[in-house]
Amino acid sequence: MPPEEEAEEGLVRRHLRAFGPADAKDLWSWSGVYVRRIRMILDRLRDELVEVDTGRRRGFLLRKDLPDLEKAGSEPGIVRLLPSFDPFLLGHRDRDHLVDRTHYQQVYKDQGWLAPVVLVGGRVAGTWSYQRHPRKLGVDVKMFTTFNKETRTRVKEEAHDLSRFLEARDMSIRFN
């Protein structure tokens, strides 16, 4: 077992690596470690951290991850189909930077259920589901706003990857 301080610092580093930028309340919500203790850990790590403002929120990031965040901000809307309960959607207390309040309950449902989502440029842009048949996969996408042609093409590419993974020869997609 590592010493306590080393373990705490490792926990915070891993969280920031996966979910950064994040603040003390995000770390508390995710880990259950008291906010006061988290602030002490963040203080010990201050030489490794940078505080960033993404326009929607402020939080800490590992200094070594800053170039990756800057690069991601310059790339055009990367599209991903995330499954139910994807960890990306669970790492923050306040999730306004991920999903608009008007669509929050379509993603974060009653009794802790989490819908599969369409992620465009790091933000939830819709939800999706699939029906698997013997040789065919049917994918339904519910868009929160109309997707442009490029985004639709990227969603179709993600759905094709899913059909290959599930070994379905044919794939159909429907946008609602």
C-alpha positions in Angstrom: 0.0 0.0 0.0 1.3 3.5 -0.8 1.6 6.1 1.9 -1.7 8.0 2.5 -0.5 11.3 0.9 0.8 9.5 -2.1 -2.5 7.6 -2.6 -4.5 10.8 -2.2 -2.4 12.6 -4.8 -2.6 9.7 -7.2 -6.4 9.7 -6.9 -6.6 13.4 -7.6 -4.1 13.1 -10.6 -6.1 10.3 -12.1 -9.4 12.2 -11.7 -8.0 15.3 -13.3 -6.4 13.2 -16.1 -9.8 11.7 -16.9 -12.2 14.5 -16.1 -10.2 17.7 -15.9 -10.7 20.5 -15.6 -12.4 19.8 -12.3 -12.7 21.6 -9.0 -12.8 20.5 -5.4 -16.5 20.0 -5.4 -16.2 17.7 -8.5 -13.6 15.7 -6.7 -15.7 15.5 -3.6 -18.8 14.4 -5.5 -16.8 11.7 -7.4 -14.7 10.4 -4.6 -16.5 11.1 -1.3 -13.4 12.7 0.1 -14.2 15.8 2.2 -13.8 19.1 0.3 -11.4 20.5 3.0 -9.2 17.4 2.5 -9.3 17.7 -1.3 -8.3 21.4 -1.0 -5.2 20.3 1.0 -4.3 17.7 -1.7 -4.7 20.3 -4.4 -2.5 22.6 -2.5 0.2 19.9 -2.2 -0.1 19.4 -6.0 -0.1 23.1 -6.9 3.2 22.9 -8.9 1.6 20.3 -11.1 -1.7 22.1 -11.6 -3.0 24.9 -13.7 -6.3 26.6 -13.1 -8.2 27.0 -16.4 -11.4 28.8 -17.5 -13.2 26.9 -20.3 -15.7 29.7 -20.7 -18.4 27.7 -18.8 -16.5 26.9 -15.7 -13.1 27.1 -13.9 -11.2 24.1 -12.7 -7.9 22.5 -12.3 -6.0 20.6 -14.9 -2.7 18.8 -14.7 -0.2 21.2 -16.3 1.1 18.4 -18.5 -2.4 18.0 -20.0 -2.9 21.6 -20.9 -1.5 21.2 -24.5 -4.0 18.3 -25.1 -6.9 20.5 -23.9 -5.8 23.4 -26.2 -5.5 21.0 -29.1 -9.0 19.5 -28.5 -10.4 23.0 -28.5 -9.0 23.7 -32.0 -10.3 20.4 -33.6 -13.7 20.5 -35.3 -16.5 18.8 -33.4 -15.4 15.3 -32.6 -18.4 13.0 -32.5 -18.8 10.0 -30.2 -21.6 7.7 -29.3 -21.2 7.1 -25.6 -23.0 4.2 -23.9 -25.3 4.4 -20.8 -23.3 5.2 -17.7 -20.2 6.3 -19.5 -17.7 7.6 -16.9 -17.2 10.8 -18.9 -20.7 11.9 -17.8 -20.2 11.1 -14.2 -17.0 12.9 -13.2 -18.4 16.3 -12.3 -20.9 17.6 -9.7 -22.2 20.4 -12.0 -22.7 19.1 -15.5 -23.8 22.3 -17.2 -20.7 22.2 -19.3 -21.7 18.8 -20.7 -25.5 19.2 -21.3 -27.9 22.1 -21.5 -30.3 22.3 -18.6 -33.2 22.0 -21.1 -32.1 18.5 -22.0 -30.7 17.5 -18.6 -33.5 15.1 -17.7 -33.3 13.3 -21.0 -29.7 12.4 -20.1 -29.7 12.1 -16.3 -32.9 10.3 -15.7 -34.8 9.3 -12.5 -33.3 6.8 -10.1 -29.8 7.3 -11.4 -30.4 6.1 -14.9 -28.0 7.6 -17.5 -29.0 7.6 -21.2 -26.5 6.8 -24.0 -25.6 10.1 -25.6 -24.3 11.6 -28.8 -21.3 13.7 -27.9 -20.3 16.5 -30.3 -17.3 18.6 -29.5 -17.4 17.5 -25.8 -21.0 18.4 -25.3 -24.1 16.2 -25.3 -26.0 16.9 -28.5 -28.6 14.1 -28.4 -29.3 10.6 -27.2 -29.3 7.3 -29.0 -30.4 3.7 -28.8 -30.1 0.6 -30.8 -32.0 -2.5 -31.7 -30.0 -5.6 -32.6 -31.4 -8.1 -35.0 -29.7 -11.3 -36.3 -27.7 -9.6 -39.0 -28.7 -6.0 -38.7 -28.3 -3.1 -36.3 -30.9 -0.3 -36.1 -29.6 2.9 -34.5 -32.0 5.7 -33.5 -30.6 9.1 -32.8 -32.7 11.8 -31.0 -31.0 15.1 -31.8 -31.5 18.0 -29.4 -30.9 20.4 -32.3 -30.6 19.7 -36.0 -27.3 18.2 -36.9 -25.5 19.6 -40.0 -24.4 17.2 -42.8 -20.8 16.8 -41.4 -22.1 15.9 -37.9 -24.6 13.4 -39.3 -21.8 11.8 -41.3 -19.7 11.4 -38.2 -22.6 10.0 -36.3 -23.1 7.4 -39.1 -19.4 6.5 -38.9 -19.7 5.9 -35.2 -22.8 3.8 -35.8 -20.9 1.7 -38.4 -18.1 1.2 -35.9 -20.7 -0.1 -33.4 -22.2 -2.4 -35.9 -18.7 -3.8 -36.7 -18.1 -4.3 -33.0 -21.5 -6.1 -32.6 -20.8 -8.1 -35.7 -23.9 -6.9 -37.5 -23.5 -7.0 -41.3 -26.0 -4.2 -42.0 -26.7 -1.0 -40.1 -29.5 1.5 -40.5 -29.7 4.8 -38.7 -32.6 7.1 -38.1 -32.4 10.7 -36.9 -35.4 12.0 -35.0 
